[in-house]
């Protein structure tokens, strides 16, 4: 049985849909008969994700997303439950219709240097992803732009390496990037009547899961949490 991970070097398929809260409750009950909860989740099956996204003054990353570029990269720094014990730098890449992810751990001090554009140390860093980010920061002037919080519930199915997530309570810090401030002021950017459904899988989506999801009845839209977070600036 394959190890489940969202970091497949061959790329993964990714679908995003906006569904109503009532649809979420029905779908979740159906899927729990076949899928397992994420073992890292809390007692309620959910966990909090906080990410700081990078962009530049011209909103290069945001505009590439809006315009549907087939080849694009998005950098973010991610923590869980507002805790700085594990801090990951991640790059999410789109190549045609496939999604690729890379990540490496960084320290809080390293992130603070990125925030203040103290980046020369990154040029010769042993971590390739750090060097790649240095190139983007140096040549495209991207830097930490906004913090996004949301609550996630994740379900997994081994065949096809399927991961279904439900994201709610999406909030943005606007352009405040003080991500380790547990009292960082945030504003809601997702309608409370909506849930973001994401479906990720490798080569195929098993028929059993496809039937349960009833994808033809949902509204597939570009519900990027980063894009939502930039609604107000």
LUMSE-589572 format. One record per residue (C-alpha): x, y, z; residue number from 1. Coordinates in steps of 0.1 Angstrom, whole numbers. Each point is the difference from the previous one (the first is absolute). Layout:
<rs>
<r><xx>X</xx><yy>Y</yy><zz>Z</zz><torse>NUM</torse></r>
...
</rs>
This chain:
<rs>
<r><xx>0</xx><yy>0</yy><zz>0</zz><torse>1</torse></r>
<r><xx>15</xx><yy>34</yy><zz>-10</zz><torse>2</torse></r>
<r><xx>11</xx><yy>25</yy><zz>26</zz><torse>3</torse></r>
<r><xx>-25</xx><yy>29</yy><zz>0</zz><torse>4</torse></r>
<r><xx>17</xx><yy>34</yy><zz>-6</zz><torse>5</torse></r>
<r><xx>-8</xx><yy>32</yy><zz>-18</zz><torse>6</torse></r>
<r><xx>36</xx><yy>2</yy><zz>-12</zz><torse>7</torse></r>
<r><xx>1</xx><yy>-23</yy><zz>-30</zz><torse>8</torse></r>
<r><xx>30</xx><yy>6</yy><zz>-23</zz><torse>9</torse></r>
<r><xx>-21</xx><yy>-10</yy><zz>-30</zz><torse>10</torse></r>
<r><xx>-26</xx><yy>27</yy><zz>8</zz><torse>11</torse></r>
<r><xx>-36</xx><yy>-3</yy><zz>12</zz><torse>12</torse></r>
<r><xx>-34</xx><yy>9</yy><zz>-13</zz><torse>13</torse></r>
<r><xx>-18</xx><yy>26</yy><zz>20</zz><torse>14</torse></r>
<r><xx>-36</xx><yy>11</yy><zz>-2</zz><torse>15</torse></r>
<r><xx>-16</xx><yy>29</yy><zz>20</zz><torse>16</torse></r>
<r><xx>-37</xx><yy>5</yy><zz>6</zz><torse>17</torse></r>
<r><xx>-22</xx><yy>24</yy><zz>20</zz><torse>18</torse></r>
<r><xx>-27</xx><yy>-19</yy><zz>18</zz><torse>19</torse></r>
<r><xx>-27</xx><yy>11</yy><zz>25</zz><torse>20</torse></r>
<r><xx>3</xx><yy>-9</yy><zz>37</zz><torse>21</torse></r>
<r><xx>-30</xx><yy>-23</yy><zz>-3</zz><torse>22</torse></r>
<r><xx>17</xx><yy>-18</yy><zz>-29</zz><torse>23</torse></r>
<r><xx>32</xx><yy>-3</yy><zz>20</zz><torse>24</torse></r>
<r><xx>-18</xx><yy>-18</yy><zz>29</zz><torse>25</torse></r>
<r><xx>-17</xx><yy>-25</yy><zz>-24</zz><torse>26</torse></r>
<r><xx>32</xx><yy>-6</yy><zz>-20</zz><torse>27</torse></r>
<r><xx>21</xx><yy>-4</yy><zz>31</zz><torse>28</torse></r>
<r><xx>-23</xx><yy>-27</yy><zz>15</zz><torse>29</torse></r>
<r><xx>1</xx><yy>-19</yy><zz>-33</zz><torse>30</torse></r>
<r><xx>38</xx><yy>1</yy><zz>-3</zz><torse>31</torse></r>
<r><xx>7</xx><yy>-10</yy><zz>35</zz><torse>32</torse></r>
<r><xx>-14</xx><yy>-35</yy><zz>-8</zz><torse>33</torse></r>
<r><xx>30</xx><yy>-5</yy><zz>-24</zz><torse>34</torse></r>
<r><xx>27</xx><yy>25</yy><zz>9</zz><torse>35</torse></r>
<r><xx>21</xx><yy>5</yy><zz>31</zz><torse>36</torse></r>
<r><xx>6</xx><yy>32</yy><zz>19</zz><torse>37</torse></r>
<r><xx>34</xx><yy>17</yy><zz>0</zz><torse>38</torse></r>
<r><xx>19</xx><yy>-15</yy><zz>30</zz><torse>39</torse></r>
<r><xx>14</xx><yy>34</yy><zz>7</zz><torse>40</torse></r>
<r><xx>-34</xx><yy>16</yy><zz>6</zz><torse>41</torse></r>
<r><xx>-13</xx><yy>10</yy><zz>34</zz><torse>42</torse></r>
<r><xx>-29</xx><yy>-17</yy><zz>19</zz><torse>43</torse></r>
<r><xx>-25</xx><yy>17</yy><zz>-23</zz><torse>44</torse></r>
<r><xx>17</xx><yy>-13</yy><zz>-31</zz><torse>45</torse></r>
<r><xx>13</xx><yy>35</yy><zz>-9</zz><torse>46</torse></r>
<r><xx>31</xx><yy>21</yy><zz>3</zz><torse>47</torse></r>
<r><xx>10</xx><yy>36</yy><zz>-6</zz><torse>48</torse></r>
<r><xx>23</xx><yy>10</yy><zz>-28</zz><torse>49</torse></r>
<r><xx>18</xx><yy>33</yy><zz>-2</zz><torse>50</torse></r>
<r><xx>19</xx><yy>9</yy><zz>-32</zz><torse>51</torse></r>
<r><xx>19</xx><yy>31</yy><zz>-10</zz><torse>52</torse></r>
<r><xx>0</xx><yy>5</yy><zz>-38</zz><torse>53</torse></r>
<r><xx>26</xx><yy>18</yy><zz>-21</zz><torse>54</torse></r>
<r><xx>-7</xx><yy>25</yy><zz>-28</zz><torse>55</torse></r>
<r><xx>15</xx><yy>32</yy><zz>-13</zz><torse>56</torse></r>
<r><xx>-12</xx><yy>36</yy><zz>-5</zz><torse>57</torse></r>
<r><xx>-15</xx><yy>-8</yy><zz>-34</zz><torse>58</torse></r>
<r><xx>-19</xx><yy>-30</yy><zz>15</zz><torse>59</torse></r>
<r><xx>18</xx><yy>-24</yy><zz>-24</zz><torse>60</torse></r>
<r><xx>-12</xx><yy>-32</yy><zz>18</zz><torse>61</torse></r>
<r><xx>-35</xx><yy>12</yy><zz>4</zz><torse>62</torse></r>
<r><xx>-4</xx><yy>11</yy><zz>-36</zz><torse>63</torse></r>
<r><xx>15</xx><yy>-33</yy><zz>-14</zz><torse>64</torse></r>
<r><xx>-27</xx><yy>-18</yy><zz>21</zz><torse>65</torse></r>
<r><xx>-28</xx><yy>22</yy><zz>-12</zz><torse>66</torse></r>
<r><xx>11</xx><yy>-3</yy><zz>-37</zz><torse>67</torse></r>
<r><xx>3</xx><yy>-38</yy><zz>2</zz><torse>68</torse></r>
<r><xx>37</xx><yy>-3</yy><zz>-9</zz><torse>69</torse></r>
<r><xx>7</xx><yy>-37</yy><zz>-7</zz><torse>70</torse></r>
<r><xx>35</xx><yy>3</yy><zz>15</zz><torse>71</torse></r>
<r><xx>3</xx><yy>19</yy><zz>32</zz><torse>72</torse></r>
<r><xx>16</xx><yy>-2</yy><zz>35</zz><torse>73</torse></r>
<r><xx>-13</xx><yy>12</yy><zz>33</zz><torse>74</torse></r>
<r><xx>22</xx><yy>2</yy><zz>32</zz><torse>75</torse></r>
<r><xx>-14</xx><yy>-1</yy><zz>35</zz><torse>76</torse></r>
<r><xx>12</xx><yy>-6</yy><zz>36</zz><torse>77</torse></r>
<r><xx>-23</xx><yy>-23</yy><zz>19</zz><torse>78</torse></r>
<r><xx>-6</xx><yy>-8</yy><zz>37</zz><torse>79</torse></r>
<r><xx>-27</xx><yy>-19</yy><zz>19</zz><torse>80</torse></r>
<r><xx>-21</xx><yy>11</yy><zz>30</zz><torse>81</torse></r>
<r><xx>20</xx><yy>33</yy><zz>0</zz><torse>82</torse></r>
<r><xx>29</xx><yy>-19</yy><zz>14</zz><torse>83</torse></r>
<r><xx>36</xx><yy>6</yy><zz>-11</zz><torse>84</torse></r>
<r><xx>13</xx><yy>-35</yy><zz>9</zz><torse>85</torse></r>
<r><xx>-1</xx><yy>-11</yy><zz>-37</zz><torse>86</torse></r>
<r><xx>3</xx><yy>27</yy><zz>-27</zz><torse>87</torse></r>
<r><xx>0</xx><yy>-10</yy><zz>-36</zz><torse>88</torse></r>
<r><xx>9</xx><yy>19</yy><zz>-31</zz><torse>89</torse></r>
<r><xx>-21</xx><yy>-14</yy><zz>-28</zz><torse>90</torse></r>
<r><xx>-2</xx><yy>6</yy><zz>-38</zz><torse>91</torse></r>
<r><xx>-32</xx><yy>-10</yy><zz>-18</zz><torse>92</torse></r>
<r><xx>5</xx><yy>-3</yy><zz>-37</zz><torse>93</torse></r>
<r><xx>-24</xx><yy>-4</yy><zz>-29</zz><torse>94</torse></r>
<r><xx>13</xx><yy>-16</yy><zz>-32</zz><torse>95</torse></r>
<r><xx>-28</xx><yy>-3</yy><zz>-25</zz><torse>96</torse></r>
<r><xx>-28</xx><yy>-18</yy><zz>20</zz><torse>97</torse></r>
<r><xx>23</xx><yy>-16</yy><zz>27</zz><torse>98</torse></r>
<r><xx>9</xx><yy>13</yy><zz>34</zz><torse>99</torse></r>
<r><xx>35</xx><yy>-5</yy><zz>15</zz><torse>100</torse></r>
<r><xx>11</xx><yy>9</yy><zz>35</zz><torse>101</torse></r>
<r><xx>34</xx><yy>4</yy><zz>16</zz><torse>102</torse></r>
<r><xx>8</xx><yy>9</yy><zz>36</zz><torse>103</torse></r>
<r><xx>28</xx><yy>4</yy><zz>25</zz><torse>104</torse></r>
<r><xx>1</xx><yy>10</yy><zz>37</zz><torse>105</torse></r>
<r><xx>11</xx><yy>34</yy><zz>10</zz><torse>106</torse></r>
<r><xx>4</xx><yy>18</yy><zz>33</zz><torse>107</torse></r>
<r><xx>-19</xx><yy>29</yy><zz>13</zz><torse>108</torse></r>
<r><xx>31</xx><yy>22</yy><zz>-1</zz><torse>109</torse></r>
<r><xx>4</xx><yy>-9</yy><zz>-37</zz><torse>110</torse></r>
<r><xx>-36</xx><yy>10</yy><zz>-8</zz><torse>111</torse></r>
<r><xx>5</xx><yy>33</yy><zz>19</zz><torse>112</torse></r>
<r><xx>31</xx><yy>7</yy><zz>-22</zz><torse>113</torse></r>
<r><xx>-22</xx><yy>-6</yy><zz>-31</zz><torse>114</torse></r>
<r><xx>-26</xx><yy>24</yy><zz>13</zz><torse>115</torse></r>
<r><xx>26</xx><yy>27</yy><zz>3</zz><torse>116</torse></r>
<r><xx>16</xx><yy>-9</yy><zz>-34</zz><torse>117</torse></r>
<r><xx>33</xx><yy>-11</yy><zz>16</zz><torse>118</torse></r>
<r><xx>5</xx><yy>-27</yy><zz>-26</zz><torse>119</torse></r>
<r><xx>36</xx><yy>-2</yy><zz>-10</zz><torse>120</torse></r>
<r><xx>5</xx><yy>-30</yy><zz>22</zz><torse>121</torse></r>
<r><xx>-25</xx><yy>-19</yy><zz>-21</zz><torse>122</torse></r>
<r><xx>22</xx><yy>1</yy><zz>-32</zz><torse>123</torse></r>
<r><xx>24</xx><yy>-27</yy><zz>11</zz><torse>124</torse></r>
<r><xx>-24</xx><yy>-19</yy><zz>24</zz><torse>125</torse></r>
<r><xx>3</xx><yy>-38</yy><zz>-2</zz><torse>126</torse></r>
<r><xx>-38</xx><yy>-3</yy><zz>-4</zz><torse>127</torse></r>
<r><xx>-9</xx><yy>2</yy><zz>-37</zz><torse>128</torse></r>
<r><xx>-34</xx><yy>15</yy><zz>7</zz><torse>129</torse></r>
<r><xx>16</xx><yy>28</yy><zz>20</zz><torse>130</torse></r>
<r><xx>23</xx><yy>8</yy><zz>-30</zz><torse>131</torse></r>
<r><xx>-30</xx><yy>-1</yy><zz>-24</zz><torse>132</torse></r>
<r><xx>-19</xx><yy>25</yy><zz>22</zz><torse>133</torse></r>
<r><xx>30</xx><yy>22</yy><zz>2</zz><torse>134</torse></r>
<r><xx>0</xx><yy>2</yy><zz>-38</zz><torse>135</torse></r>
<r><xx>-37</xx><yy>10</yy><zz>0</zz><torse>136</torse></r>
<r><xx>5</xx><yy>26</yy><zz>28</zz><torse>137</torse></r>
<r><xx>31</xx><yy>14</yy><zz>-17</zz><torse>138</torse></r>
<r><xx>-13</xx><yy>1</yy><zz>-36</zz><torse>139</torse></r>
<r><xx>-38</xx><yy>4</yy><zz>4</zz><torse>140</torse></r>
<r><xx>0</xx><yy>18</yy><zz>34</zz><torse>141</torse></r>
<r><xx>-25</xx><yy>-24</yy><zz>16</zz><torse>142</torse></r>
<r><xx>-2</xx><yy>1</yy><zz>37</zz><torse>143</torse></r>
<r><xx>-24</xx><yy>-10</yy><zz>28</zz><torse>144</torse></r>
<r><xx>-33</xx><yy>16</yy><zz>-9</zz><torse>145</torse></r>
<r><xx>-29</xx><yy>-12</yy><zz>21</zz><torse>146</torse></r>
<r><xx>-9</xx><yy>-26</yy><zz>26</zz><torse>147</torse></r>
<r><xx>-29</xx><yy>-24</yy><zz>-5</zz><torse>148</torse></r>
<r><xx>-17</xx><yy>-21</yy><zz>27</zz><torse>149</torse></r>
<r><xx>-25</xx><yy>-27</yy><zz>-5</zz><torse>150</torse></r>
<r><xx>-14</xx><yy>-31</yy><zz>17</zz><torse>151</torse></r>
<r><xx>5</xx><yy>-33</yy><zz>-19</zz><torse>152</torse></r>
<r><xx>-16</xx><yy>-34</yy><zz>2</zz><torse>153</torse></r>
<r><xx>18</xx><yy>-26</yy><zz>-21</zz><torse>154</torse></r>
<r><xx>-11</xx><yy>-35</yy><zz>-11</zz><torse>155</torse></r>
<r><xx>22</xx><yy>-26</yy><zz>-17</zz><torse>156</torse></r>
<r><xx>-5</xx><yy>-30</yy><zz>-22</zz><torse>157</torse></r>
<r><xx>30</xx><yy>-22</yy><zz>-9</zz><torse>158</torse></r>
<r><xx>-9</xx><yy>-10</yy><zz>-36</zz><torse>159</torse></r>
<r><xx>9</xx><yy>28</yy><zz>-23</zz><torse>160</torse></r>
<r><xx>16</xx><yy>17</yy><zz>29</zz><torse>161</torse></r>
<r><xx>-31</xx><yy>21</yy><zz>5</zz><torse>162</torse></r>
<r><xx>-2</xx><yy>29</yy><zz>24</zz><torse>163</torse></r>
<r><xx>-32</xx><yy>19</yy><zz>5</zz><torse>164</torse></r>
<r><xx>0</xx><yy>32</yy><zz>21</zz><torse>165</torse></r>
<r><xx>-26</xx><yy>23</yy><zz>13</zz><torse>166</torse></r>
<r><xx>12</xx><yy>36</yy><zz>8</zz><torse>167</torse></r>
<r><xx>-21</xx><yy>24</yy><zz>20</zz><torse>168</torse></r>
<r><xx>5</xx><yy>33</yy><zz>20</zz><torse>169</torse></r>
<r><xx>24</xx><yy>14</yy><zz>-26</zz><torse>170</torse></r>
<r><xx>15</xx><yy>33</yy><zz>13</zz><torse>171</torse></r>
<r><xx>26</xx><yy>25</yy><zz>-12</zz><torse>172</torse></r>
<r><xx>24</xx><yy>23</yy><zz>18</zz><torse>173</torse></r>
<r><xx>-3</xx><yy>23</yy><zz>-31</zz><torse>174</torse></r>
<r><xx>37</xx><yy>10</yy><zz>-3</zz><torse>175</torse></r>
<r><xx>13</xx><yy>-6</yy><zz>35</zz><torse>176</torse></r>
<r><xx>25</xx><yy>-28</yy><zz>0</zz><torse>177</torse></r>
<r><xx>7</xx><yy>-4</yy><zz>37</zz><torse>178</torse></r>
<r><xx>-10</xx><yy>-37</yy><zz>-2</zz><torse>179</torse></r>
<r><xx>12</xx><yy>-10</yy><zz>34</zz><torse>180</torse></r>
<r><xx>-22</xx><yy>25</yy><zz>17</zz><torse>181</torse></r>
<r><xx>-27</xx><yy>-22</yy><zz>15</zz><torse>182</torse></r>
<r><xx>-23</xx><yy>31</yy><zz>2</zz><torse>183</torse></r>
<r><xx>7</xx><yy>12</yy><zz>-35</zz><torse>184</torse></r>
<r><xx>-31</xx><yy>19</yy><zz>-12</zz><torse>185</torse></r>
<r><xx>-19</xx><yy>-19</yy><zz>-26</zz><torse>186</torse></r>
<r><xx>-31</xx><yy>5</yy><zz>-22</zz><torse>187</torse></r>
<r><xx>-23</xx><yy>-26</yy><zz>-15</zz><torse>188</torse></r>
<r><xx>3</xx><yy>-4</yy><zz>-37</zz><torse>189</torse></r>
<r><xx>-22</xx><yy>-30</yy><zz>-7</zz><torse>190</torse></r>
<r><xx>-38</xx><yy>1</yy><zz>2</zz><torse>191</torse></r>
<r><xx>-11</xx><yy>-19</yy><zz>31</zz><torse>192</torse></r>
<r><xx>-25</xx><yy>-19</yy><zz>-21</zz><torse>193</torse></r>
<r><xx>29</xx><yy>-15</yy><zz>-21</zz><torse>194</torse></r>
<r><xx>26</xx><yy>-28</yy><zz>5</zz><torse>195</torse></r>
<r><xx>30</xx><yy>-4</yy><zz>-23</zz><torse>196</torse></r>
<r><xx>2</xx><yy>-36</yy><zz>-12</zz><torse>197</torse></r>
<r><xx>33</xx><yy>-12</yy><zz>-14</zz><torse>198</torse></r>
<r><xx>6</xx><yy>-34</yy><zz>-15</zz><torse>199</torse></r>
<r><xx>35</xx><yy>-11</yy><zz>-7</zz><torse>200</torse></r>
<r><xx>11</xx><yy>-33</yy><zz>-15</zz><torse>201</torse></r>
<r><xx>28</xx><yy>-16</yy><zz>-21</zz><torse>202</torse></r>
<r><xx>-7</xx><yy>-18</yy><zz>-33</zz><torse>203</torse></r>
<r><xx>-37</xx><yy>-7</yy><zz>5</zz><torse>204</torse></r>
<r><xx>-30</xx><yy>7</yy><zz>22</zz><torse>205</torse></r>
<r><xx>-17</xx><yy>-32</yy><zz>10</zz><torse>206</torse></r>
<r><xx>-35</xx><yy>-4</yy><zz>-12</zz><torse>207</torse></r>
<r><xx>-13</xx><yy>-6</yy><zz>36</zz><torse>208</torse></r>
<r><xx>13</xx><yy>34</yy><zz>11</zz><torse>209</torse></r>
<r><xx>-10</xx><yy>17</yy><zz>-32</zz><torse>210</torse></r>
<r><xx>-36</xx><yy>-12</yy><zz>4</zz><torse>211</torse></r>
<r><xx>-1</xx><yy>11</yy><zz>36</zz><torse>212</torse></r>
<r><xx>14</xx><yy>35</yy><zz>-8</zz><torse>213</torse></r>
<r><xx>-26</xx><yy>4</yy><zz>-28</zz><torse>214</torse></r>
<r><xx>24</xx><yy>25</yy><zz>-16</zz><torse>215</torse></r>
<r><xx>-23</xx><yy>7</yy><zz>-29</zz><torse>216</torse></r>
<r><xx>-24</xx><yy>16</yy><zz>25</zz><torse>217</torse></r>
<r><xx>25</xx><yy>23</yy><zz>17</zz><torse>218</torse></r>
<r><xx>12</xx><yy>34</yy><zz>-12</zz><torse>219</torse></r>
<r><xx>36</xx><yy>-2</yy><zz>-10</zz><torse>220</torse></r>
<r><xx>15</xx><yy>34</yy><zz>4</zz><torse>221</torse></r>
<r><xx>34</xx><yy>16</yy><zz>6</zz><torse>222</torse></r>
<r><xx>-4</xx><yy>2</yy><zz>38</zz><torse>223</torse></r>
<r><xx>36</xx><yy>7</yy><zz>7</zz><torse>224</torse></r>
<r><xx>4</xx><yy>9</yy><zz>37</zz><torse>225</torse></r>
<r><xx>28</xx><yy>24</yy><zz>-9</zz><torse>226</torse></r>
<r><xx>-22</xx><yy>17</yy><zz>-26</zz><torse>227</torse></r>
<r><xx>-28</xx><yy>3</yy><zz>25</zz><torse>228</torse></r>
<r><xx>24</xx><yy>15</yy><zz>25</zz><torse>229</torse></r>
<r><xx>9</xx><yy>28</yy><zz>-24</zz><torse>230</torse></r>
<r><xx>-36</xx><yy>12</yy><zz>-5</zz><torse>231</torse></r>
<r><xx>6</xx><yy>31</yy><zz>22</zz><torse>232</torse></r>
<r><xx>35</xx><yy>9</yy><zz>-12</zz><torse>233</torse></r>
</rs>
